[in-house]
Amino acid sequence: MIKLILLDDHKIILDGVSTLIASYPGIRIIGIFQNPNDALKFIDKNQTDLVITDLDMPELKSEALSQITEREETVIKIII
């Protein structure tokens, strides 16, 4: 089971993508976030395999992407 987080500052995009992904077996959406800081806090406490994110977000800096991928416990892939 792939544990997925969605991250975008537009709720309509999150709603649409989550609806599409929900129909795929083997993928479980464990978090949906509009703020990168909230996503980082969640990732710190929850095992995550994949993050799908919008790159053009006011709060999303390259440091945040590095923080997501540099978790010691697990390898997290990012799709932008």
Secondary structure per residue as TSV (DSSP state, phi and psi in degrees):
chain	resnum	aa	ss	phi	psi
A	1	M	-	360.0	124.3
A	2	I	E	-85.9	125.4
A	3	K	E	-96.6	117.8
A	4	L	E	-116.9	142.6
A	5	I	E	-120.0	137.7
A	6	L	E	-107.8	136.2
A	7	L	E	-138.1	114.4
A	8	D	-	-158.8	148.7
A	9	D	S	-86.6	0.1
A	10	H	-	-111.9	114.2
A	11	K	H	-59.5	-38.1
A	12	I	H	-62.0	-36.8
A	13	I	H	-66.9	-46.2
A	14	L	H	-59.4	-43.0
A	15	D	H	-62.4	-44.8
A	16	G	H	-67.0	-47.3
A	17	V	H	-65.3	-41.8
A	18	S	H	-64.6	-36.4
A	19	T	H	-64.1	-43.3
A	20	L	H	-65.2	-45.8
A	21	I	H	-71.3	-31.0
A	22	A	H	-58.6	-23.1
A	23	S	T	-83.7	-6.9
A	24	Y	S	-90.4	122.1
A	25	P	T	-68.9	147.6
A	26	G	T	89.7	-2.6
A	27	I	E	-123.8	127.8
A	28	R	E	-121.8	123.1
A	29	I	E	-79.8	116.1
A	30	I	E	-102.9	-9.2
A	31	G	E	-164.7	142.6
A	32	I	E	-130.1	122.8
A	33	F	E	-134.1	146.3
A	34	Q	S	-105.5	-6.3
A	35	N	S	-128.1	125.2
A	36	P	H	-60.1	-34.6
A	37	N	H	-65.1	-39.5
A	38	D	H	-64.4	-40.3
A	39	A	H	-63.0	-43.2
A	40	L	H	-61.6	-42.5
A	41	K	H	-61.7	-41.0
A	42	F	H	-65.3	-44.1
A	43	I	H	-62.7	-34.1
A	44	D	H	-60.3	-28.9
A	45	K	H	-108.1	-6.5
A	46	N	S	-136.0	134.7
A	47	Q	-	-68.0	124.7
A	48	T	-	-128.3	138.2
A	49	D	S	-101.2	-34.6
A	50	L	E	-145.8	139.6
A	51	V	E	-122.9	126.4
A	52	I	E	-106.1	122.1
A	53	T	E	-138.0	157.6
A	54	D	-	-86.9	131.1
A	55	L	S	-79.6	-28.2
A	56	D	-	-93.8	68.7
A	57	M	-	-119.8	137.1
A	58	P	T	-56.6	-36.8
A	59	E	T	-88.3	-10.4
A	60	L	-	-90.4	113.5
A	61	K	-	-111.1	163.2
A	62	S	H	-60.3	-28.3
A	63	E	H	-63.9	-36.7
A	64	A	H	-64.9	-40.8
A	65	L	H	-63.3	-40.4
A	66	S	H	-63.3	-40.5
A	67	Q	H	-63.2	-35.5
A	68	I	H	-66.7	-45.3
A	69	T	H	-80.6	-14.6
A	70	E	T	-98.1	26.6
A	71	R	-	-70.6	131.7
A	72	E	S	-69.6	-34.5
A	73	E	S	-74.5	-26.2
A	74	T	-	-153.8	163.8
A	75	V	-	-102.4	122.6
A	76	I	-	-112.3	128.2
A	77	K	E	-93.7	149.2
A	78	I	E	-123.8	133.1
A	79	I	E	-112.9	125.2
A	80	I	-	-108.2	360.0
